[in-house]
Amino acid sequence: MDHLNYPIVIYPCNEGGFVAEVPALKGCLAQGETLTEALEELALVKQLWLETAQRHGKNLPNVDSAIERVKALSHSGLT
């Protein structure tokens, strides 16, 4: 499952640190004091998200459609 390279959105927290999110995977996000920490945490969360979805027989979003969704969000100013 590591070959599923969904786009990631990263933004600073008002309280400090960073949030990293995979918009295509609802609820798949992580927070860290540093950018590196947020990305490391996100890698773990993403792996668990994908394993859980597979275990429950859920269809995974297409990576290409996820890229288009992130592009649409960034152009709308909602990221």
BAFI-389321 format. One record per residue: residue number from 1; x, y, z of N, C-alpha, C in turn; residue in one letter. Coordinates in nm, 4 decimals, m for minus. Atoms other than C-alpha are relative to their C-alpha. Layout:
# residues N
+-----+----------+----------+----------+----------+----------+----------+----------+----------+----------+------+
|  nr |      n_X |      n_Y |      n_Z |     ca_X |     ca_Y |     ca_Z |      c_X |      c_Y |      c_Z | rest |
+-----+----------+----------+----------+----------+----------+----------+----------+----------+----------+------+
| NUM |        X |        Y |        Z |        X |        Y |        Z |        X |        Y |        Z |    A |
...
+-----+----------+----------+----------+----------+----------+----------+----------+----------+----------+------+
END
This chain:
# residues 79
+-----+----------+----------+----------+----------+----------+----------+----------+----------+----------+------+
|  nr |      n_X |      n_Y |      n_Z |     ca_X |     ca_Y |     ca_Z |      c_X |      c_Y |      c_Z | rest |
+-----+----------+----------+----------+----------+----------+----------+----------+----------+----------+------+
|   1 |   0.0814 |  m0.1202 |   0.0000 |   0.0000 |   0.0000 |   0.0000 |   0.0854 |   0.1261 |   0.0000 |    M |
|   2 |  m0.0851 |  m0.1181 |  m0.0029 |   0.2985 |   0.2331 |   0.0288 |   0.0091 |   0.0692 |  m0.1349 |    D |
|   3 |  m0.0091 |  m0.0588 |   0.1334 |   0.2777 |   0.2908 |  m0.3461 |  m0.1109 |   0.1020 |  m0.0260 |    H |
|   4 |   0.1091 |  m0.0955 |   0.0176 |  m0.0372 |   0.5018 |  m0.2992 |   0.0458 |   0.1366 |   0.0483 |    L |
|   5 |  m0.0555 |  m0.1312 |  m0.0329 |   0.1061 |   0.8519 |  m0.3110 |  m0.1053 |   0.1080 |  m0.0151 |    N |
|   6 |   0.1021 |  m0.1042 |   0.0002 |  m0.1844 |   1.0779 |  m0.2260 |   0.0644 |   0.1349 |   0.0311 |    Y |
|   7 |  m0.0513 |  m0.1340 |  m0.0319 |  m0.1232 |   1.4535 |  m0.2210 |  m0.0188 |   0.0308 |   0.1485 |    P |
|   8 |   0.0021 |  m0.0421 |  m0.1400 |  m0.0504 |   1.6029 |   0.1199 |  m0.0116 |   0.1512 |   0.0049 |    I |
|   9 |   0.0121 |  m0.1436 |  m0.0247 |  m0.1540 |   1.9467 |   0.2427 |   0.0574 |   0.0256 |   0.1391 |    V |
|  10 |  m0.0626 |  m0.0342 |  m0.1275 |   0.0525 |   2.1061 |   0.5193 |  m0.0298 |   0.1459 |   0.0299 |    I |
|  11 |   0.0242 |  m0.1390 |  m0.0380 |  m0.0397 |   2.4180 |   0.7110 |   0.0392 |   0.0202 |   0.1463 |    Y |
|  12 |  m0.0392 |  m0.0282 |  m0.1385 |   0.0765 |   2.5894 |   1.0303 |  m0.1217 |   0.0056 |   0.0911 |    P |
|  13 |   0.1050 |  m0.0105 |  m0.1017 |  m0.1310 |   2.5665 |   1.3484 |   0.0080 |   0.1376 |   0.0647 |    C |
|  14 |   0.0017 |  m0.1274 |  m0.0716 |  m0.2374 |   2.8848 |   1.5226 |   0.0750 |  m0.0103 |   0.1324 |    N |
|  15 |  m0.0641 |   0.0217 |  m0.1293 |  m0.1020 |   2.7361 |   1.8466 |   0.1479 |  m0.0335 |  m0.0134 |    E |
|  16 |  m0.1376 |   0.0415 |   0.0259 |   0.2330 |   2.6501 |   1.6855 |   0.0032 |  m0.1400 |  m0.0581 |    G |
|  17 |  m0.0127 |   0.1303 |   0.0629 |   0.3554 |   2.3475 |   1.4986 |  m0.0702 |  m0.0041 |  m0.1350 |    G |
|  18 |   0.0560 |   0.0193 |   0.1328 |   0.2088 |   2.2034 |   1.1810 |  m0.1040 |  m0.1108 |   0.0000 |    F |
|  19 |   0.0952 |   0.1068 |   0.0286 |  m0.0820 |   1.9959 |   1.0577 |   0.0298 |  m0.0488 |  m0.1409 |    V |
|  20 |  m0.0168 |   0.0624 |   0.1309 |  m0.0284 |   1.7540 |   0.7690 |  m0.1233 |  m0.0865 |  m0.0234 |    A |
|  21 |   0.1274 |   0.0661 |   0.0289 |  m0.3338 |   1.6104 |   0.5958 |   0.0029 |  m0.0637 |  m0.1380 |    E |
|  22 |   0.0249 |   0.0623 |   0.1300 |  m0.4257 |   1.3728 |   0.3154 |  m0.1477 |   0.0244 |  m0.0289 |    V |
|  23 |   0.1402 |  m0.0356 |   0.0215 |  m0.7468 |   1.5387 |   0.1888 |  m0.0853 |  m0.1113 |  m0.0611 |    P |
|  24 |   0.0761 |   0.1068 |   0.0651 |  m0.8480 |   1.2349 |  m0.0181 |  m0.0443 |  m0.1082 |   0.0981 |    A |
|  25 |   0.0309 |   0.1020 |  m0.0996 |  m0.8583 |   1.0189 |   0.2961 |  m0.0629 |   0.0698 |   0.1201 |    L |
|  26 |   0.0744 |  m0.0757 |  m0.1009 |  m1.1271 |   1.1664 |   0.5202 |   0.0491 |  m0.0305 |   0.1420 |    K |
|  27 |  m0.0461 |   0.0138 |  m0.1372 |  m0.9922 |   1.2278 |   0.8690 |   0.1452 |  m0.0404 |   0.0149 |    G |
|  28 |  m0.1402 |   0.0412 |  m0.0047 |  m0.6345 |   1.1350 |   0.7777 |   0.0873 |   0.1243 |   0.0143 |    C |
|  29 |  m0.0845 |  m0.1166 |  m0.0259 |  m0.4312 |   1.4090 |   0.9424 |   0.0796 |  m0.0216 |   0.1267 |    L |
|  30 |  m0.0868 |   0.0114 |  m0.1167 |  m0.1582 |   1.4521 |   1.1986 |   0.0589 |   0.1362 |   0.0310 |    A |
|  31 |  m0.0579 |  m0.1260 |  m0.0445 |   0.0032 |   1.7289 |   1.3972 |   0.1378 |  m0.0276 |   0.0577 |    Q |
|  32 |  m0.1326 |   0.0122 |  m0.0591 |   0.3626 |   1.7876 |   1.5001 |   0.0571 |   0.1357 |   0.0328 |    G |
|  33 |  m0.0663 |  m0.1253 |  m0.0367 |   0.5800 |   2.0505 |   1.6624 |   0.0836 |   0.0539 |  m0.1158 |    E |
|  34 |  m0.0791 |  m0.0384 |   0.1168 |   0.7990 |   2.0514 |   1.3503 |  m0.0638 |  m0.0596 |  m0.1247 |    T |
|  35 |   0.0495 |   0.0532 |   0.1267 |   0.7270 |   1.9881 |   0.9843 |   0.0352 |  m0.1483 |  m0.0122 |    L |
|  36 |  m0.0439 |   0.1396 |   0.0073 |   0.9280 |   1.6659 |   1.0001 |  m0.0851 |  m0.0892 |   0.0896 |    T |
|  37 |   0.0818 |   0.0781 |  m0.0930 |   0.7357 |   1.5449 |   1.3045 |  m0.1418 |  m0.0192 |  m0.0534 |    E |
|  38 |   0.1353 |   0.0103 |   0.0560 |   0.4011 |   1.6205 |   1.1391 |  m0.0036 |  m0.1011 |  m0.1143 |    A |
|  39 |  m0.0042 |   0.0932 |   0.1131 |   0.5023 |   1.4281 |   0.8256 |   0.0236 |  m0.1435 |   0.0459 |    L |
|  40 |  m0.0231 |   0.1347 |  m0.0534 |   0.6329 |   1.1315 |   1.0264 |  m0.1278 |  m0.0558 |   0.0624 |    E |
|  41 |   0.1266 |   0.0424 |  m0.0605 |   0.3089 |   1.1166 |   1.2242 |  m0.1036 |  m0.0311 |  m0.1077 |    E |
|  42 |   0.0957 |   0.0219 |   0.1084 |   0.1066 |   1.1462 |   0.9036 |   0.0263 |  m0.1332 |  m0.0698 |    L |
|  43 |  m0.0317 |   0.1284 |   0.0637 |   0.2901 |   0.8485 |   0.7532 |  m0.0606 |  m0.1156 |   0.0796 |    A |
|  44 |   0.0592 |   0.1045 |  m0.0847 |   0.1786 |   0.6356 |   1.0499 |  m0.1521 |   0.0003 |  m0.0093 |    L |
|  45 |   0.1461 |  m0.0124 |   0.0068 |  m0.1787 |   0.7667 |   1.0415 |  m0.0514 |  m0.0496 |  m0.1349 |    V |
|  46 |   0.0409 |   0.0423 |   0.1348 |  m0.2014 |   0.7106 |   0.6649 |   0.0039 |  m0.1523 |  m0.0113 |    K |
|  47 |  m0.0117 |   0.1456 |   0.0061 |  m0.0797 |   0.3521 |   0.6980 |  m0.1158 |  m0.0663 |   0.0745 |    Q |
|  48 |   0.1122 |   0.0546 |  m0.0774 |  m0.3383 |   0.2805 |   0.9691 |  m0.1328 |   0.0234 |  m0.0701 |    L |
|  49 |   0.1232 |  m0.0328 |   0.0721 |  m0.6117 |   0.4543 |   0.7673 |  m0.0199 |  m0.0994 |  m0.1139 |    W |
|  50 |   0.0101 |   0.0893 |   0.1156 |  m0.5362 |   0.2434 |   0.4585 |  m0.0230 |  m0.1448 |   0.0430 |    L |
|  51 |   0.0194 |   0.1365 |  m0.0502 |  m0.5098 |  m0.0822 |   0.6570 |  m0.1430 |  m0.0203 |   0.0494 |    E |
|  52 |   0.1367 |   0.0089 |  m0.0516 |  m0.8419 |  m0.0133 |   0.8288 |  m0.1011 |  m0.0027 |  m0.1140 |    T |
|  53 |   0.0906 |  m0.0029 |   0.1152 |  m1.0139 |   0.0739 |   0.5006 |   0.0016 |  m0.1342 |  m0.0728 |    A |
|  54 |  m0.0116 |   0.1283 |   0.0688 |  m0.8823 |  m0.2444 |   0.3403 |  m0.0678 |  m0.1107 |   0.0812 |    Q |
|  55 |   0.0586 |   0.1019 |  m0.0874 |  m0.9874 |  m0.4571 |   0.6389 |  m0.1527 |   0.0040 |  m0.0043 |    R |
|  56 |   0.1456 |  m0.0158 |   0.0045 |  m1.3417 |  m0.3180 |   0.6119 |  m0.0560 |  m0.0030 |  m0.1424 |    H |
|  57 |   0.0452 |   0.0138 |   0.1374 |  m1.3578 |  m0.3667 |   0.2353 |  m0.0362 |   0.1305 |  m0.0690 |    G |
|  58 |   0.0290 |  m0.1309 |   0.0601 |  m1.3680 |   0.0050 |   0.1542 |   0.0819 |   0.0188 |  m0.1271 |    K |
|  59 |  m0.0731 |  m0.0367 |   0.1205 |  m1.2726 |   0.1280 |  m0.1910 |   0.0881 |   0.1200 |   0.0298 |    N |
|  60 |  m0.0916 |  m0.1116 |  m0.0203 |  m0.9686 |   0.3538 |  m0.1851 |  m0.0172 |   0.1021 |  m0.1114 |    L |
|  61 |   0.0107 |  m0.1030 |   0.1035 |  m0.9886 |   0.6870 |  m0.3666 |   0.1130 |  m0.0145 |  m0.1015 |    P |
|  62 |  m0.0988 |   0.0005 |   0.1066 |  m0.8077 |   0.7033 |  m0.6987 |   0.0986 |   0.1141 |   0.0237 |    N |
|  63 |  m0.1021 |  m0.1028 |  m0.0230 |  m0.4785 |   0.8934 |  m0.6655 |  m0.0182 |   0.1166 |  m0.0965 |    V |
|  64 |   0.0177 |  m0.1081 |   0.0977 |  m0.5469 |   1.0914 |  m0.9863 |  m0.1150 |   0.0920 |   0.0376 |    D |
|  65 |   0.1124 |  m0.0848 |  m0.0398 |  m0.8855 |   1.2119 |  m0.8614 |   0.0342 |   0.0779 |   0.1260 |    S |
|  66 |  m0.0437 |  m0.0709 |  m0.1203 |  m0.7236 |   1.3037 |  m0.5288 |   0.0854 |   0.1202 |  m0.0368 |    A |
|  67 |  m0.0829 |  m0.1120 |   0.0453 |  m0.4712 |   1.5217 |  m0.7117 |  m0.0879 |   0.1112 |  m0.0542 |    I |
|  68 |   0.0909 |  m0.1016 |   0.0540 |  m0.7507 |   1.6994 |  m0.8971 |  m0.0751 |   0.0711 |   0.1115 |    E |
|  69 |   0.0721 |  m0.0618 |  m0.1125 |  m0.9361 |   1.7588 |  m0.5686 |   0.0891 |   0.1008 |   0.0722 |    R |
|  70 |  m0.0926 |  m0.0917 |  m0.0666 |  m0.6289 |   1.9158 |  m0.4079 |   0.0235 |   0.1232 |  m0.0862 |    V |
|  71 |  m0.0164 |  m0.1151 |   0.0895 |  m0.5763 |   2.1360 |  m0.7140 |  m0.1211 |   0.0918 |   0.0084 |    K |
|  72 |   0.1223 |  m0.0803 |  m0.0082 |  m0.9389 |   2.2501 |  m0.6953 |  m0.0052 |   0.0764 |   0.1318 |    A |
|  73 |  m0.0014 |  m0.0673 |  m0.1299 |  m0.9051 |   2.3294 |  m0.3241 |   0.0994 |   0.1151 |   0.0020 |    L |
|  74 |  m0.1012 |  m0.1053 |  m0.0035 |  m0.5862 |   2.5273 |  m0.3755 |  m0.0401 |   0.1187 |  m0.0861 |    S |
|  75 |   0.0446 |  m0.1099 |   0.0860 |  m0.7409 |   2.7317 |  m0.6567 |  m0.1188 |   0.0744 |   0.0599 |    H |
|  76 |   0.1156 |  m0.0661 |  m0.0606 |  m1.0493 |   2.8055 |  m0.4482 |   0.0379 |   0.0771 |   0.1258 |    S |
|  77 |  m0.0451 |  m0.0688 |  m0.1201 |  m0.8420 |   2.9350 |  m0.1574 |  m0.0423 |  m0.0680 |   0.1282 |    G |
|  78 |   0.0492 |   0.0713 |  m0.1176 |  m0.9788 |   2.6704 |   0.0810 |   0.1049 |  m0.0862 |   0.0675 |    L |
|  79 |  m0.1010 |   0.0849 |  m0.0632 |  m0.6514 |   2.4948 |   0.1609 |   0.0569 |   0.0629 |   0.1231 |    T |
+-----+----------+----------+----------+----------+----------+----------+----------+----------+----------+------+
END
